[in-house]
């Protein structure tokens, strides 16, 4: 794929095809002001100014332009130009009036395709968008690149992305910024992160579990920890999933993909923070080494956990990672995880469930999500529901007998590993798009990433000198 950085360029008056924008409200007025040849072309193509519609307009000679339908021509949204970027031929384009603003993101992501396994990928030349706002280009390109990174990682089959390959992806992201990467595995993992070790113990040696840590930034700056669930494939363990439930489990490392994408944004933007990225990477497999229902696991925090269900493994590995994150005394902990089907039942695929132990933090995340059209939905940390995963023989269980409030009880489990007084937010995200939308093809997607990045950027960017 063409570099995303080449697809959004400053408008210096270079030759480009004009793109006119209209919406249903202004379409008739726009149409009346056009010459007869344009009105005829628009009618022939069935263009009515509806969102994502496109019509080619003839010029006076051999030139041409296009008109695009958008939801609101006066306030462009992130993905309103994405369909045009998918459909238009190779070339350079500029809006006839105004600047693309946030819609430039959708233009870039309209080029995204995951086709590395296809013998003959469907490729077309780059469609370059010129913008009169050159100062915005770097931020938009960074966000598009981070989104593409998350999508690529989630789309990779589990056979091509195990714990070792996930560690390689972290190292690759770290290299341009001279970030430090530490991998804990083997006996050190078993001793220091017993729940991560237990969940991944059934995998083959080539896919052995590990804790991946990345550190970057000035130690004098406030520490923020970003934690991502890295279950590279989830069979369910001995509580094995049915075939239908296992089909998409290559995406169970979607939390790790979001966390790494956010870390990349932090580093590329040179935010004045001390970044600590933690990804517990495992495969939840089935073998004689698998942990069992009824087992009691020790945790890094010293708490004991009875295993009620081996398919509730994500919260186990996150528990150890959150404990490690807290040891650096961060100002803020953010975690991403494809944690529960219950969150999808409650909110569907488009709305990540947001849990936060601080109202101001939750409000900032919700407001950021609204601002960048990446909405979140806050769910409660309802403490009385802790009784749903109580244990008779351990401090608590990873899952109880009740199906009630599954995403809430999972979040409450995680909260037990976050110290009192440490700001923490947890996103239970789907990381997948079951049907295509403009700029958002079917497959892995970064759902909630832009919302969290907007909050983090607003919280820390003002401290830059």
N, C-alpha and C positions, 0 to 999 in steps of 0.2 A: 504494500500500500504506500502511496505517496506520503511523504512526511507531512504531518498535519501543520507544521510550522510554515510550509510553503503555500498553504491553501487560503491563508488570510494575510493580505498584504496592504501596506499603506496606499492610499489613492493619491497618486502624483499626476493624474491627468492622462495616464497611459490608455491606449485603446481598450475598450471593454464594451460588452453588450449591456444595454440598459434593462433593468428590471423594475417594472411599475408595480405598485402595491395598491390593492383595493380590498374592501370588505363588503359584506352584503348591504350594509347601511349606505355606503358611499358609491356602490357599483353603478347605479343608474346615472348618477350625476357624472361620474367618470366617463361612462360610455357615451353620453350625449356630447361630450367635448372632443370625441375622437372622429377622425375622418371616416368616410364611408368604407374604405378598404379594411380599416381596423374593425369597424362594427361588424362587417360581414365575416371577417376571420373569427372574431369572438363568438358570433352566433353559430358558425359552422362547427366550432370546437366545443359547443355546449357550456361555455364558461359563464358562470353566474356570480362570481365573486365569493364563492364559498371557500372555507379553509382548505388549504393544500391543493386547490385547483391551479392549473397552469394553462396558459394559452400563448401560442406563438403569434406575434404581431408583425405583419409585413411592413417594411420601410418603403421609402419612395423609390429606391433603386434595388440593389441586391442586399441591402442591409436588413436586419430584423431586430426585434426586441421581444420581450415577454412580459406578460402581466401575471401576477401571482395573487391568489386569494388568501387572505389571512383573517384571523378572527377579529382583530382590531388593528387597523392600519395606523392608528395613532399611538399604540403601545405594543410594540412587538414582543412576543413571548419567545422563550428559549428555542423552541422547535418549529416555529412557524415557517422557516425557510428550508427546513430539512428535506422536505419532499422535492423541492426544486433542485436542491443539490444532488439528489438521487437521479432526477430525470433529465436535467439539462446536459447538453453535449460538452465535451472538453472546451475550455476557453476561460476567459476572464470576464467577470461581471461586476456591475455596481448598481446600487439602488438609484433609481432616477431622482428620488427625493429623500433626503435624510440619511441617517446612519443605521447600520444593522443593530447596534447595541448588543443586547444579550442574544439576539437571534443568530449572531455569528457562531455561537456554540453549536447550534443545531446544524448549521451549514457544514461545519467541520465533521460532525458525527454522522452526517448524511453520507460521508465517504466510507464509514466503517463497514467492514465485512470480515467475518471469520471464515476464511477459505483455504487455510494452509493444508488441509487434507484433500482438497479437490484436485483432480488431475488437470482440469482446465478451468481455473478460476475465472469468474465473470468480471473482467476488469474493464475499466474505461478510463480515459485520461482525466487529469485533475480539472476540477471546476474551481477556479480561483475567485475569491470574493475580495473586492477592493473596499477599503473602509476609510472614511475621513477621520477616524479616531485611532491613530496609530498607538497612542498610549495604552489602549486597552488590549492590544493584540497579545502581548506576552501572557497576561492573566488568562485570557480565553483559551489560548493554545495549551497552556499548562493544564487547565481543567479538562480539555478534550483529551489530552494525552493520558491523564490519570484515569479518566473514564474508560478509555480504550484499554489501558493496562488491566483494570478490574475485569472488563469484559473478556479479554483474552484469557486471563487466568481461570475464570469460571468456565469458559467454553472448552478449555483443554480437557480431553478425556483423562480419567484417573490413571490409565496406563502410561500416560505421558507426563503426569504431574503428581508425583508422590511427595512425601516429606522432604526428600533430598532435593528434588527439583524446585519445590517451593522455597527451600533455603537458597538455592541458586538464584531464584528470582529476586529475593531480598538482597543478595550480594550484588546483583546487577543494578538494582535501584540505588544501592548505597554508593557504588563506585564513583559516579560523577561528583559526589558531594563529600568524598573522603570520610564517610560515616563508618563507624566501627560496628562490625557484625560478630556476634558470639553465638556459637552453636553448642548446646549442652545435650549430650546423648549418652547412651550406654550406662555404665555404673553410676556416673555422676547424675544422670537424669533420674535413675531409680532412687537414689538417695535423696536428691533435692526436690524432685517434682514427682512424687510417687503416683499421683493420679494420672498425670500425662503418660508416665511409663506404663501403668496398668492398662489404660485404654489402648495403647499402641502395641502392647506386648505380643499380640497374636499375629502381627504382620511378619512377613519374611524379613531377613536381615537387610535386604536391599531397600526395604521400605520401613525401616525401624523408626520409632518415634524420636522427636527431638524438640527442644525449645529454642526458637530462633529469636535473637534479640539484636536490635539495631539501636545505636546511640549516636546522636548528632547534636551539635550546637554548643554554645558557650555555657559552661557550667554555672556561670553567674546568673543566667537567665532562668525564669521559672520552668520547672519540670512539668511536662505533660506526657502522660502515658497513653499510648494507643494500643489496644489489645484486639486481636482478631482470631476467631475460631478457625483452625486449620485442619479440619477433618477432610483429608484428601479423597477418601471414599468411606462411606458409611454403610456397611452391610446390615447394621443393627446389632452386630455381635451375636452372642448366643440367643438373644431375643430377636432372631433374624427377621428382617423386613420381608414382606411379600414382594414378588417381582415388580409389581407396579410401583411400590414404594421405593424400590431400589434404583429405578431407571434413571432418575436425575441426581443421584447422590454424588456424582462428580462435582456438583455445585455446593457440597457441604463445607467447602473451604471458602465460600463466598465472603464470610466475615473477614478472613485473612486477606482476601483480595481487596476489600474495602479499606482495611487498615493500612495495607501497603500503599494503596493509591493515595490515601490521605497523608501518609508519611512523605510520599514523594512531593505532594503539593506543599507541605510545610518546608521541606528542604529547598525545593526549587524557588520558592518565594522568599527564602532567607528570613523566615519569621524569627523574631527574637525570643526563642524558647529553647529549652534543653529537651530534645525529643527522645523518648524511650519507646520504641516499638517492640511489642512482644507477640509472637505467633507460636502457640503450641501446635506442632504439626504431627499428625498421626494418621494411620489408617485403622479404622475400627473393623477388624477382620475376625474370622472364625478359625480357630485352631486349638490344639491342646493347651496353648498358653493363654487362651482368652480368659478375661475376668468373667466371673459368674454372677447370676442373680443370687442374692443372699450374702455375697462376699462383703467384708468391711474393709474399706480402703483408708489408709492414712492420707492426710493432705499436707502440703507444705506449711499450712497455717497451724497444724497440730490438731485440727478437728478430724473426727472420724466420720466416714460416710458409708452407710449401708447401701448396697446396690439393689434397688428395687426393679430396675430395668436397664439392661446393657445398651439399649437404644437411646438412653438419655445420657449420652457420653460427652456431648459438647460442653455441658455445664461443669463436668468434672475437670476437663483440661483447662477450661477458663478459670476455674477456681484457683488452681495452682499458679496460673499466669497472673491473675489479679493480685494474688499474695505477693508475688515477686515484684510487680509494678509498684505496690504500696511501699515496699522497702526503700524505694528511692524518694519517698515523701513527695509525691507529685502534687502540684496545685490542682490538677484535673486528670481524671481517668475517663477515657472514652473506649467503649468496647463495641465491636460489631460481631454479629453471629447469625447464621441461618439456624436459629435455635429450636423453634417449635412450629409444628403444624397448627397448633392452637392459635398462634398469631395470624396465620393466613385465614383460618376459619373466621376469626373475628373481624379482620380488616382487609382481607383480600391481598392480591399480589403487589399493589401499588403503594400501600401505606405501611411503612415500617412501624412497628410498635416501639414507642419511646418510653423508657423508664428512667427516672432521674431522682436522686435523693435530695434535690434542691429545687425549689420552685423557680427561682430566678434563672437557673441554668436551663430548666425545662422551657421556660417562656422564651429565652433567647434562641434555643434550638427551634422551637415551633415558629417563631417570627422569621428566623432565617430561612426555614423551609418554605414559608409562604412567599417570602421575598424573591426566591430564586426558582419558584415553581417546582419544588421537590418536597412535597408535604410529608410531615410526620404526624403521628397521632399518639398523644400521651395516654399511657395506661397506668393503673395504680400499683404502687408497692404496698399491697393490702396485707399488713402484718398478720392479722388473724388467720390468713390462709397458710401460714407456716405449719399449722396442724395437719395440713394435707400431705406433708412429707416428713412427718415425725417418725422416729424409729424407736423401737424398744431396746435395741442393743448398741446403738451408736449415737453420736450427737444428733444426727438427722440422716435422712435417706436422700438419694438423688431423685427418686420418684415414688409417689404413693400409689394407693389403689384407686384413687378417684381421678376421673377425667376432667373434673371441673378446673377452670382457670389455669390451664396448662402454661400459658405464656407468663402469667403472673407468678406462679409458683417457681418457674425456672428463673425469673428475675430475682425473686426473693432468695433463692439458693445462691445466686451470684453475689448478692448484697452481703451475705455472711462473710465474704472474703474481702470486703472493702472496709477499711477502718472508719470508724465514726469520725466525722468532721472532714473527710476527704470528698471533694466534689466528684460525682460519678454519674455518667449517663450510659445507658445500654440500649443499643438498637437491635431489635430482632427483625432482620430484613430477609426478604425472599431471594434477592440477588439474581432474579431470573425474570424473563419476559416470555410468557407463554404464547403471545401473538404479537406480530410485528406492528409497529407504529412508525411514522416518519422519523428517521434518525435513531430509531430504537429497534433494531432487528430482533427477531425471535432468538432467544438464547440468553447468555449471561448479561447482566446489566448492573450498573452501580445505582442502587436504589437507596437514597438517603445520604449518599456521599456529598452531593453538592450542598445539602442543607447543613451538614456538620462542618464542612469546609467554610461556608459563609459565616457560621458562628465563630469558628476558631479564628478566622481572618479578622473579623470585627473585634474580637476580644484582644488580639495581640498585635495586629499590624500597626496600631497607633503608637506603639512603643518603639517603632523603628526610628533611628536617628537620621 
